[in-house]
Amino acid sequence: MLTLPALKNLADSLPEQDVPMPVLFIGHGSPMNAIEDNEFSERWRRLGQEIPTPKAVLCVSAHWLTRGTYVTAMNWPRTIHDFGGFPRALFDVQYPAPGAPELARELQAALAPAPVGLDHDWGLDHGTWSVVRQMYPQATIPVLQVSLDYTQPAAWHYALGQQLAGLRKKGVLVIGSGNMVHNLRLLALPPNGNPNGAYGHDWALEMNDVFKHKILSGDHQALIHYERLGPAATLAVPSLDRPPRSLYRRWIITSRCSTPWRYKLKTKRLCCSTTKSWPAR
């Protein structure tokens, strides 16, 4: 485990790399994915083995909504169990990864002139630790979170995300954790309790396909202005429901890069899926 002196020198010890770290959008789905063995947790574990080992992880979680933008800046972020109604085993999970205060300050400077506050209270919510503990179970890699300013439009978040590219060149893995199709008020349960196979409302399946097509074709403007994609988009990302709007924004923040990219969708569902972006060769 990293010592406090090592944490203080972390940002200075991250030289730029020739090939930047990839960007991940991960639909983390149910918190139970943190402790269950299923197609999602298995994929996350494989991801941790397939991509280069990061020097640090920066996660933009759908579950930290703030007025203004903040980054966690404590030495040891706490594990937040921000859910209810789940088994005791899930509440017993701790993910004791270190933070990176110096890297947080570097991020604060990199995002200027946008005001970014240093937070010492939040920690790691389940949008972060449910995924990262599957990828890096030893909890030795420093992890930071960036909050979502719910007062800003999607285009603002997209522009802010462009400024994260420099950290990726220093070996920082950027993860956006949330779901693109997310309307819990109109949740479709699997028929007969069987989760296998395609199921869901027509509008949810439609937007799942539309979003995938827009990602693969690089049509970022259509994704930023998703509300123009028709009634199905409004249902998939409810305009009056801030968390789902922000879940969608997360992908916009983390998928932007100044060089050409290609996208690989690892599962068929953006309600709980993984998108990996690598520089085009």
C-alpha positions in Angstrom: 0.0 0.0 0.0 1.2 3.5 -0.8 2.6 5.5 2.0 1.7 9.2 2.6 5.1 10.5 1.3 4.6 8.4 -1.8 1.1 9.9 -2.3 2.5 13.4 -2.0 5.0 12.8 -4.8 2.6 10.9 -7.1 1.7 13.7 -9.5 5.4 14.6 -10.0 6.3 11.0 -10.6 3.9 10.6 -13.6 5.9 11.4 -16.7 4.0 11.7 -20.0 3.6 8.5 -22.0 3.8 8.1 -25.8 0.4 6.3 -25.8 -2.3 7.7 -23.5 -4.4 5.5 -21.3 -7.7 4.5 -22.7 -11.0 6.0 -21.7 -13.8 3.7 -20.3 -17.5 4.3 -20.1 -19.0 1.6 -17.8 -22.7 1.2 -17.2 -22.3 0.0 -13.6 -25.9 -1.1 -13.3 -27.0 -2.7 -10.0 -24.8 -2.3 -7.0 -24.9 -6.1 -6.7 -22.5 -6.3 -9.6 -19.9 -5.4 -7.0 -20.2 -8.8 -5.3 -21.8 -11.1 -7.8 -20.1 -13.1 -10.5 -21.9 -12.3 -13.7 -21.2 -11.2 -17.3 -20.6 -7.6 -16.2 -18.3 -8.2 -13.2 -16.4 -10.8 -15.3 -15.9 -8.3 -18.1 -14.6 -5.6 -15.6 -12.2 -8.1 -14.2 -10.9 -8.9 -17.7 -10.6 -5.2 -18.5 -8.3 -4.7 -15.5 -6.0 -7.4 -17.0 -6.3 -6.3 -20.7 -5.4 -2.6 -20.4 -2.1 -1.1 -19.1 -1.9 -0.8 -15.4 -2.7 2.8 -14.5 -0.8 5.0 -12.2 -4.1 6.3 -10.8 -7.8 6.1 -11.6 -10.0 9.2 -12.1 -13.7 8.3 -12.1 -16.7 10.6 -12.9 -19.6 8.9 -11.1 -23.2 9.5 -11.8 -23.9 9.5 -8.1 -22.0 12.6 -7.0 -24.1 15.6 -8.0 -23.0 19.0 -6.8 -23.5 22.7 -7.5 -20.1 23.4 -8.9 -17.3 20.9 -9.7 -15.3 19.1 -7.1 -12.5 16.5 -7.0 -11.8 14.3 -4.0 -8.5 15.4 -2.4 -8.2 13.2 0.8 -5.4 10.7 1.4 -7.8 7.9 2.1 -11.3 8.2 0.6 -14.0 6.4 2.5 -16.2 3.7 0.9 -19.7 5.2 0.6 -22.7 2.8 0.6 -25.2 5.1 -1.2 -28.1 2.7 -1.6 -30.7 0.9 0.3 -32.6 -2.4 0.4 -29.6 -4.7 -0.5 -28.1 -7.6 1.3 -25.9 -7.0 4.3 -22.9 -8.4 2.4 -23.0 -5.4 0.1 -22.9 -3.0 3.0 -19.9 -4.8 4.5 -17.7 -4.2 1.4 -14.9 -1.8 1.9 -12.5 -0.6 -0.9 -9.5 1.0 0.9 -7.8 2.4 -2.1 -5.6 5.5 -1.4 -6.4 8.9 -2.8 -4.0 11.3 -4.5 -4.2 14.8 -3.1 -1.4 16.2 -5.2 -3.0 14.8 -8.4 -6.3 16.4 -7.3 -4.5 19.7 -7.1 -3.0 19.1 -10.6 -6.4 18.3 -11.9 -7.7 21.5 -10.3 -5.1 23.5 -12.2 -5.6 21.6 -15.5 -9.3 22.5 -15.5 -8.8 26.2 -15.0 -10.4 28.6 -15.6 -13.3 26.4 -14.6 -13.5 26.6 -10.8 -12.9 23.2 -9.2 -13.1 22.7 -5.5 -11.0 20.2 -3.5 -13.3 18.0 -1.5 -12.3 16.2 1.7 -15.7 14.8 2.7 -17.1 12.6 -0.1 -15.1 9.5 -0.8 -15.8 6.7 -3.3 -19.5 6.0 -4.0 -20.8 2.8 -5.5 -20.6 4.2 -9.0 -16.8 4.0 -8.6 -15.9 1.3 -6.1 -18.4 -1.3 -7.5 -16.5 -1.3 -10.8 -13.0 -0.5 -9.7 -12.8 -3.2 -7.0 -13.6 -5.8 -9.7 -10.8 -4.4 -12.0 -8.2 -3.8 -9.2 -9.2 -5.9 -6.2 -5.9 -5.3 -4.4 -6.9 -1.6 -3.9 -3.4 -0.4 -4.3 -4.0 2.1 -7.2 -5.0 5.6 -6.1 -8.5 6.6 -7.0 -10.1 10.0 -7.3 -13.7 11.1 -8.1 -14.9 14.2 -10.0 -18.4 15.4 -9.3 -21.1 16.5 -11.7 -22.2 20.1 -11.7 -26.0 19.6 -12.2 -26.4 23.3 -13.0 -24.5 23.0 -16.3 -25.7 21.8 -19.7 -24.2 18.8 -21.5 -22.1 20.9 -23.8 -20.3 22.5 -20.8 -19.5 19.0 -19.5 -18.2 18.0 -22.9 -15.9 21.0 -23.1 -14.7 20.4 -19.6 -13.9 16.7 -20.4 -11.6 17.8 -23.2 -9.2 19.2 -20.6 -8.7 15.7 -19.0 -6.6 14.5 -21.9 -3.4 15.6 -20.3 -3.9 13.3 -17.3 -4.4 10.4 -19.6 -1.0 11.0 -21.0 0.4 10.7 -17.5 -1.0 7.2 -17.1 -4.3 8.1 -15.4 -7.2 5.9 -16.3 -10.4 8.0 -16.8 -13.7 6.1 -16.2 -17.2 7.4 -16.7 -19.6 5.4 -14.6 -23.3 5.5 -15.3 -26.0 4.3 -17.6 -27.1 6.0 -20.8 -30.6 4.4 -20.9 -31.8 5.1 -17.3 -35.5 5.6 -16.3 -36.1 3.8 -13.0 -39.7 5.0 -13.0 -40.4 2.9 -16.1 -38.2 0.0 -15.3 -39.0 -3.2 -17.3 -38.4 -6.4 -15.3 -37.3 -9.6 -17.1 -40.1 -11.9 -18.1 -40.6 -14.7 -15.6 -37.6 -13.5 -13.7 -35.2 -14.7 -16.4 -32.6 -12.0 -17.2 -31.3 -13.7 -20.3 -32.1 -12.4 -23.7 -33.3 -9.0 -24.9 -36.1 -7.4 -23.0 -37.3 -3.9 -22.3 -39.6 -1.2 -23.5 -39.5 -0.4 -27.2 -38.2 3.1 -26.6 -35.4 1.8 -24.3 -34.3 -0.8 -26.9 -34.5 1.9 -29.6 -32.4 4.4 -27.8 -29.9 1.7 -26.8 -29.3 1.1 -30.6 -29.4 4.8 -31.4 -26.8 5.7 -28.8 -24.5 2.9 -29.9 -24.7 4.0 -33.5 -23.9 7.6 -32.6 -20.9 6.5 -30.5 -19.6 4.3 -33.3 -20.1 7.0 -35.9 -18.4 9.7 -33.8 -21.5 11.9 -33.9 -20.8 13.7 -30.7 -23.0 16.7 -31.4 -26.1 14.4 -31.7 -25.2 12.9 -28.3 -24.7 16.3 -26.6 -28.1 17.4 -27.9 -29.7 14.0 -27.2 -33.1 15.6 -26.4 -33.4 16.3 -30.1 -33.4 12.6 -31.0 -37.1 12.2 -30.4 -39.6 11.1 -27.7 -37.7 7.9 -27.1 -34.7 9.9 -26.0 -36.8 11.9 -23.5 -38.0 8.6 -22.0 -34.5 7.1 -21.9 -32.9 10.2 -20.3 -35.8 12.0 -18.4 -35.3 15.8 -18.8 -36.6 16.5 -15.3 -34.6 13.7 -13.6 -31.2 15.0 -12.9 -29.4 11.8 -12.1 -30.2 10.0 -15.4 -29.3 13.2 -17.4 -26.0 13.2 -15.6 -25.5 9.5 -16.2 -25.6 10.3 -19.9 -23.4 13.3 -19.6 -20.7 11.1 -18.0 -20.0 9.4 -21.3 -19.7 12.8 -23.0 -17.2 14.0 -20.4 -14.8 11.0 -20.7 -15.0 10.0 -24.4 -13.6 13.2 -25.8 -10.1 13.3 -27.1 -8.1 15.6 -29.4 -7.0 12.8 -31.7 -9.1 10.3 -33.7 -10.6 7.4 -31.8 -12.3 4.2 -32.4 -14.8 2.6 -30.1 -15.3 -1.0 -29.1 -18.6 -1.9 -27.5 -18.1 -4.9 -25.3 -21.7 -5.7 -24.6 -25.0 -5.1 -26.4 -26.6 -3.1 -23.7 -25.8 0.5 -22.8 -28.0 0.0 -19.7 -25.1 -2.0 -18.2 -22.2 -2.0 -20.7 -18.6 -1.2 -21.2 -17.2 1.1 -24.0 -13.4 1.2 -24.5 -11.7 3.9 -26.5 -8.2 3.7 -27.9 -6.3 6.0 -30.1 -6.7 5.2 -33.7 -3.4 3.7 -35.2 
